[in-house]
């Protein structure tokens, strides 16, 4: 199976530290099984690329326009400290990463052919303020969500990273830590879960939402 090993984000590590993420002074950290590499020198602010392990096509440098690198083994990065789950943001894992596309069928085909991933589900949703179509894949611990319009836009260009959603140990505590830098918690699409979006003023340079953990099942 293809796994996300690392996300590379053009952002100031100090802003992520202030927001409560477990990131060191060199911009390295980890959320669950995914390493973070933060560096403003990566270019335009935001999610810039991902490093993958186990992709079907290990030579592709992009997935329908999404910059892609490949590794032969998990990268050595700092593990979260014991305090990471108790204080700060309490990040446990990346629940899902979102890629936006002007042509859903085209991007789904690229993911299937380049990464060897079967699409798990396609549905229509108004989660993004208008009725959009979502396709879901599994990338190890992380869900990949590809979202686009119901009809393709031939002038829309390549697919691009949109944002990530991070599962935290205690959503209320995480929101209290961020204060005015996070929006109000609301019910998520997933039953029994809630979600809150970190505001641009936090300086993370990427769209980041926080989610409560999955309810305990018998």
C-alpha positions as CSV (number, residue, x, y, z in Angstrom):
1,X,0.0,0.0,0.0
2,X,1.1,3.5,-0.7
3,X,1.8,5.6,2.4
4,X,2.4,9.3,3.0
5,X,5.7,9.6,4.7
6,X,6.3,13.3,4.7
7,X,4.5,16.6,4.0
8,X,6.6,19.6,3.0
9,X,5.1,23.0,3.9
10,X,6.4,26.4,3.1
11,X,5.8,28.0,6.5
12,X,7.7,29.4,9.5
13,X,8.2,26.6,12.1
14,X,7.8,29.2,14.9
15,X,4.2,29.8,13.9
16,X,3.4,26.1,14.2
17,X,5.2,25.9,17.5
18,X,3.1,28.8,18.8
19,X,0.0,27.1,17.6
20,X,0.9,24.1,19.8
21,X,2.3,21.6,17.3
22,X,5.3,19.5,18.2
23,X,7.9,21.0,15.8
24,X,11.6,21.5,16.5
25,X,13.7,24.5,15.8
26,X,14.8,23.0,12.4
27,X,11.2,22.8,11.3
28,X,10.9,19.0,11.7
29,X,8.1,17.2,13.5
30,X,5.6,14.4,13.2
31,X,1.9,13.9,13.4
32,X,1.1,10.2,13.8
33,X,3.0,8.4,11.1
34,X,3.5,11.4,8.9
35,X,6.6,13.6,9.2
36,X,6.4,17.4,8.7
37,X,9.2,19.5,7.2
38,X,8.5,23.2,7.5
39,X,10.6,25.8,5.7
40,X,9.6,29.2,4.2
41,X,12.3,28.6,1.5
42,X,10.1,25.9,-0.1
43,X,8.4,28.6,-2.1
44,X,4.8,30.0,-2.1
45,X,3.3,29.6,1.4
46,X,1.3,26.4,1.9
47,X,1.5,22.7,1.3
48,X,4.2,22.3,-1.4
49,X,4.8,18.5,-1.9
50,X,4.5,15.1,-0.3
51,X,6.9,12.1,-0.1
52,X,5.4,8.7,-0.6
53,X,6.4,5.1,0.2
54,X,5.3,2.1,-1.9
55,X,3.7,3.9,-4.9
56,X,3.1,1.8,-8.0
57,X,5.0,4.3,-10.1
58,X,8.1,5.3,-8.2
59,X,9.3,7.5,-11.0
60,X,6.4,10.0,-11.2
61,X,7.3,13.5,-10.0
62,X,3.7,14.7,-9.8
63,X,0.2,13.2,-9.4
64,X,-1.9,15.3,-11.8
65,X,0.2,18.3,-10.9
66,X,0.7,17.6,-7.2
67,X,4.5,17.6,-6.6
68,X,5.5,14.2,-5.5
69,X,8.7,12.6,-4.2
70,X,9.4,8.9,-3.3
71,X,11.3,7.3,-0.5
72,X,12.5,3.7,-0.1
73,X,12.0,3.7,3.7
74,X,10.4,5.9,6.3
75,X,12.4,9.0,7.0
76,X,14.1,9.5,10.3
77,X,12.4,12.4,12.1
78,X,11.8,13.3,15.7
79,X,9.0,11.4,17.4
80,X,6.4,13.5,19.3
81,X,7.4,14.2,22.9
82,X,5.4,12.7,25.7
83,X,3.9,16.2,26.4
84,X,2.6,16.5,22.8
85,X,-0.6,14.6,23.6
86,X,-1.1,16.3,26.9
87,X,-0.4,19.9,26.2
88,X,-0.4,22.3,23.2
89,X,-2.6,21.2,20.4
90,X,-2.5,17.5,21.3
91,X,-2.2,16.3,17.7
92,X,-2.5,12.5,17.3
93,X,-2.7,11.8,13.6
94,X,-3.6,13.4,10.2
95,X,-7.1,12.3,9.6
96,X,-7.2,13.3,6.0
97,X,-5.5,15.4,3.4
98,X,-7.5,17.2,0.7
99,X,-6.5,17.8,-2.9
100,X,-8.7,20.1,-5.0
101,X,-9.0,19.5,-8.7
102,X,-10.8,21.1,-11.7
103,X,-11.4,17.6,-13.1
104,X,-12.2,14.9,-10.6
105,X,-12.2,12.0,-13.0
106,X,-8.8,13.0,-14.4
107,X,-7.2,13.3,-10.9
108,X,-8.9,10.0,-9.7
109,X,-7.4,8.3,-12.7
110,X,-3.9,9.7,-11.9
111,X,-4.1,8.6,-8.3
112,X,-5.2,5.1,-9.3
113,X,-2.6,4.7,-12.0
114,X,0.4,6.4,-10.4
115,X,-0.1,5.3,-6.7
116,X,-1.9,2.0,-7.3
117,X,-4.8,3.1,-5.0
118,X,-8.4,2.0,-5.5
119,X,-11.0,4.6,-5.0
120,X,-13.0,3.7,-1.9
121,X,-16.0,6.0,-2.4
122,X,-17.3,8.9,-4.5
123,X,-20.1,11.1,-3.2
124,X,-21.6,14.6,-3.6
125,X,-21.4,16.9,-0.7
126,X,-22.0,20.6,0.2
127,X,-19.2,20.5,2.8
128,X,-17.3,23.2,0.9
129,X,-20.2,25.6,0.6
130,X,-21.4,24.4,-2.8
131,X,-22.3,20.9,-4.1
132,X,-19.0,19.3,-4.9
133,X,-17.9,15.7,-5.7
134,X,-15.5,13.9,-3.4
135,X,-13.5,10.8,-4.0
136,X,-11.7,9.0,-1.1
137,X,-8.6,6.8,-1.0
138,X,-6.5,5.3,1.8
139,X,-2.9,6.3,2.2
140,X,-1.8,4.2,5.2
141,X,-3.0,6.0,8.3
142,X,-4.3,8.9,6.3
143,X,-7.4,9.3,4.1
144,X,-6.8,11.1,0.8
145,X,-9.8,13.2,-0.2
146,X,-10.0,14.5,-3.8
147,X,-12.6,17.2,-4.3
148,X,-13.9,18.9,-7.5
149,X,-16.9,20.1,-9.3
150,X,-19.6,17.9,-10.6
151,X,-18.5,18.7,-14.1
152,X,-14.9,19.2,-15.2
153,X,-13.4,22.6,-15.9
154,X,-11.2,22.3,-19.0
155,X,-9.5,25.6,-18.1
156,X,-8.9,24.7,-14.5
157,X,-5.3,23.6,-14.6
158,X,-3.6,21.0,-12.4
159,X,-4.8,19.5,-9.1
160,X,-3.4,21.2,-6.0
161,X,-3.2,20.6,-2.3
162,X,-6.1,22.2,-0.4
163,X,-5.5,21.4,3.3
164,X,-5.2,18.8,6.1
165,X,-7.4,17.8,9.0
166,X,-5.7,16.7,12.2
167,X,-7.2,14.5,14.9
168,X,-6.5,15.9,18.3
169,X,-6.7,14.2,21.8
170,X,-9.2,16.8,23.1
171,X,-10.8,19.2,20.6
172,X,-12.2,21.6,23.3
173,X,-8.7,21.8,24.9
174,X,-7.1,22.5,21.5
175,X,-9.6,25.2,20.8
176,X,-9.0,26.8,24.2
177,X,-5.2,26.7,23.5
178,X,-5.7,28.6,20.2
179,X,-8.3,31.0,21.4
180,X,-9.3,33.5,18.7
181,X,-7.0,31.8,16.2
182,X,-9.5,29.0,15.7
183,X,-13.2,29.0,14.5
184,X,-16.1,27.5,16.4
185,X,-16.3,23.7,16.7
186,X,-19.2,22.2,14.7
187,X,-20.5,18.8,13.9
188,X,-18.3,17.0,11.3
189,X,-19.6,14.8,8.5
190,X,-18.3,11.7,10.4
191,X,-21.0,10.7,13.0
192,X,-20.1,11.6,16.5
193,X,-17.1,13.9,15.6
194,X,-16.6,17.6,15.6
195,X,-14.3,19.9,13.6
196,X,-12.8,23.4,13.9
197,X,-10.7,25.3,11.4
198,X,-7.6,27.2,12.4
199,X,-7.8,30.7,11.1
200,X,-5.3,32.3,8.7
201,X,-4.1,34.7,11.4
202,X,-2.3,31.7,13.1
203,X,0.3,32.0,10.3
204,X,0.4,28.3,9.5
205,X,0.4,29.1,5.7
206,X,-1.7,26.0,5.1
207,X,-5.4,25.2,5.7
208,X,-5.5,23.2,8.8
209,X,-8.6,21.9,10.6
210,X,-8.8,20.1,13.9
211,X,-11.0,17.1,14.5
212,X,-12.1,15.2,17.6
213,X,-11.1,11.6,17.8
214,X,-13.4,8.8,16.6
215,X,-16.0,7.8,19.3
216,X,-15.1,4.6,21.2
217,X,-16.8,1.6,19.7
218,X,-17.9,-1.5,21.7
